[in-house]
Amino acid sequence: MTEHKPHPGSYRLTQPVFFIGFMGAGKTSISQQLAVQYGIASIDADEYLELREDRIIADIFAEDGEEVFRDIETDVLRDLAGRSPRLIGCGGGVVTKRPENAQIMRENGHVVYLQVTADEAARRIPNTDSRPMFKNLDTARKTIVERIPNYEAAAHYSINTEGRSVVDLAHEIADHLLEIGVMVKED
């Protein structure tokens, strides 16, 4: 495990940072940890989508189908990309169905791919009953393998999350963002 020293002070982002990866990779946890640690705004894209649409994603799928959901998801990405820079945790399938989503994220921000195995993701998710993908772990393994090329193609930066704490990962990502100037210290 790498030792990371905290960076005291106040920070801001110069562009949005999009977190992508399979469910259970830590997209929401790590973006929230960074937000708390560095005083940067964060948002979960799926939660924002549900608030904006005033219904949950499962209902959108059931009532209108996946195509309508993906239209809304793409519109939400455009919306978030055009707002003041923040940390954005994205849904696990955001880059797998529409190439334009990866393009929106890459052109308007910095994309961080959080790598995770299906087995590690299943260990992290407390209630797998609410996650249909984990009713069959073999299906989850297959899905991750199928999605990896999409995640890798969309990412500016990738980090393996296997066996690592949210705090350690947040420090390493912060170091990276500071090094490339996506996160800067305020005077």
C-alpha positions in Angstrom: 0.0 0.0 0.0 1.3 3.4 -1.0 1.6 6.1 1.7 -0.1 9.3 0.6 0.3 12.6 2.5 -2.8 14.7 2.8 -2.7 18.0 0.9 -4.1 20.6 3.5 -5.9 23.7 2.1 -8.7 24.6 -0.2 -9.0 23.2 -3.7 -11.0 23.5 -6.9 -11.3 21.6 -10.2 -10.4 23.1 -13.5 -12.8 20.7 -15.3 -15.3 18.0 -14.3 -13.9 14.6 -13.2 -16.1 11.6 -14.3 -15.7 8.3 -12.4 -16.6 5.2 -14.5 -16.5 1.5 -13.8 -18.6 -1.5 -13.0 -21.1 -1.4 -10.0 -19.2 -1.8 -6.8 -16.0 -0.2 -8.1 -16.3 2.7 -5.7 -17.4 5.5 -8.0 -19.7 7.2 -5.5 -17.7 6.4 -2.4 -14.4 7.7 -3.8 -15.9 10.8 -5.3 -17.6 11.6 -2.0 -14.4 10.9 -0.1 -12.5 13.3 -2.4 -15.3 15.9 -2.0 -15.1 15.8 1.8 -11.4 15.7 1.9 -10.7 18.5 -0.5 -13.9 20.6 -0.3 -14.9 20.0 -3.9 -18.5 19.5 -5.1 -19.6 16.1 -6.1 -22.7 14.5 -7.6 -23.9 11.1 -8.5 -25.2 11.2 -12.1 -27.8 8.5 -11.5 -29.2 10.3 -8.4 -29.3 13.6 -10.3 -31.1 11.8 -13.2 -33.7 10.4 -10.8 -34.3 13.8 -9.2 -34.5 15.6 -12.5 -37.0 13.0 -13.9 -38.8 12.7 -10.6 -38.7 8.8 -10.8 -36.3 6.1 -10.2 -34.2 4.5 -13.0 -36.0 1.1 -12.6 -39.3 2.8 -13.3 -37.9 4.6 -16.4 -36.7 1.3 -17.7 -40.0 -0.4 -17.0 -42.3 2.4 -18.3 -40.3 3.7 -21.2 -37.5 1.2 -22.0 -33.7 1.3 -22.1 -33.5 3.5 -25.2 -35.4 6.3 -23.4 -33.3 5.9 -20.3 -30.1 6.1 -22.4 -31.4 9.3 -24.1 -32.0 10.8 -20.6 -28.6 9.6 -19.4 -26.8 11.2 -22.3 -28.7 14.5 -21.8 -27.7 14.4 -18.1 -24.0 13.9 -19.0 -24.2 17.0 -21.3 -25.9 19.0 -18.6 -23.3 18.0 -15.9 -20.4 18.6 -18.3 -21.6 22.1 -18.9 -21.9 23.1 -15.3 -19.2 24.2 -12.9 -16.6 21.5 -12.5 -17.4 18.8 -10.0 -16.7 15.1 -9.2 -19.2 13.0 -11.0 -19.9 9.4 -10.2 -21.5 7.8 -13.3 -23.6 4.7 -13.8 -21.9 1.4 -14.6 -23.2 1.2 -18.1 -22.7 4.9 -19.1 -19.9 4.2 -21.7 -21.1 0.8 -22.9 -24.3 1.6 -24.9 -23.5 4.9 -26.5 -20.0 5.9 -27.8 -21.1 9.6 -27.6 -21.2 9.4 -23.8 -17.5 8.7 -23.6 -16.9 11.5 -26.1 -18.9 13.9 -24.0 -16.9 13.0 -20.9 -13.5 13.0 -22.6 -14.0 16.3 -24.4 -15.4 18.1 -21.4 -13.5 16.6 -18.5 -11.2 14.1 -17.1 -12.3 10.4 -17.0 -11.1 8.1 -14.2 -11.8 4.4 -14.6 -12.0 2.5 -11.3 -11.1 -1.1 -12.1 -12.8 -3.9 -10.1 -13.4 -7.6 -10.5 -17.0 -9.1 -10.2 -15.9 -11.0 -7.1 -14.5 -7.9 -5.4 -17.6 -5.9 -6.4 -19.9 -8.6 -4.9 -18.0 -8.4 -1.6 -18.4 -4.6 -1.5 -22.1 -4.5 -2.2 -23.9 -5.2 1.1 -27.3 -6.2 -0.4 -26.8 -8.0 -3.7 -30.5 -8.8 -3.8 -31.1 -5.2 -5.0 -28.5 -5.7 -7.8 -29.9 -8.1 -10.4 -26.4 -8.5 -11.9 -25.2 -10.3 -8.8 -27.9 -12.9 -8.6 -25.5 -14.7 -11.0 -21.9 -14.0 -10.4 -20.8 -15.7 -13.6 -23.0 -13.2 -15.5 -21.4 -10.3 -13.7 -17.9 -11.6 -14.5 -18.8 -11.9 -18.2 -20.3 -8.4 -18.2 -17.2 -6.9 -16.7 -15.0 -8.6 -19.3 -17.3 -7.3 -22.1 -17.2 -3.7 -20.7 -13.5 -3.4 -20.1 -12.6 -2.2 -23.6 -15.3 0.5 -23.3 -14.1 1.6 -19.9 -10.4 1.7 -21.1 -11.2 3.6 -24.3 -13.1 6.2 -22.3 -10.6 6.7 -19.5 -7.8 9.2 -19.3 -6.6 7.5 -16.1 -7.2 4.0 -14.7 -6.7 2.7 -11.2 -7.0 -0.8 -9.8 -9.3 -0.7 -6.7 -8.8 -4.4 -5.7 -8.2 -4.7 -2.0 -7.7 -1.0 -1.4 -9.4 1.4 0.9 -11.5 4.3 -0.3 -9.2 6.7 1.6 -6.1 5.3 -0.1 -7.7 5.4 -3.5 -8.9 9.0 -3.0 -5.4 10.1 -2.0 -3.8 8.5 -5.1 -6.4 10.0 -7.4 -6.0 13.4 -5.7 -2.2 13.1 -6.3 -2.9 12.4 -10.0 -5.4 15.2 -10.4 -3.0 17.7 -8.7 -0.1 16.5 -10.9 -2.0 17.1 -14.2 -3.6 20.3 -13.0 -7.3 19.1 -13.1 -7.4 19.8 -9.3 -5.6 23.0 -8.1 -4.9 24.4 -4.7 -6.5 27.8 -4.1 -4.4 30.6 -2.6 
